[in-house]
Amino acid sequence: MSVVRPPRRLLFLPGPTQVEPRVYQAMAQPVIGILDPRFFEIVDELRRDLRVVFGTRNPFVHVVTGSGSAAMEAAISNFIEPGHNLVVFSAGRFAERIVEIARRHAIGVFVCQKP
């Protein structure tokens, strides 16, 4: 079996950013499934810590196990009804993605563009 050795690169996410070596170390750990009891413990810990980050005691802080686009889709589809309106302040690709998602959900979109 061959070993995959990708080159070190900058990630052009909201950034660009270099991957912290501790992230590589964490990614080298054994993988657990999404139905493993330890996975639920980890998610609960993340939710607890996110409440601190966001300064809330609201128990409905959720971790979306997916991409940023998946989180955008979850937010749009769960909090805005078809036929309602949304204002998007757009200055780039991610705001444009929110506009696209909202339009697919039959939501009226008012875009405030800024270069």
Secondary structure, 3 states (H helix, E strand, C coil): CCCCCCCCCCECCCCCECCCHHHHHHHCCCCCCCCCHHHHHHHHHHHHHHHHHHCCCCCCCCCCCCCHHHHHHHHHHHHCCCCCEEEEEECCHHHHHHHHHHHHCCCEEEEEECC
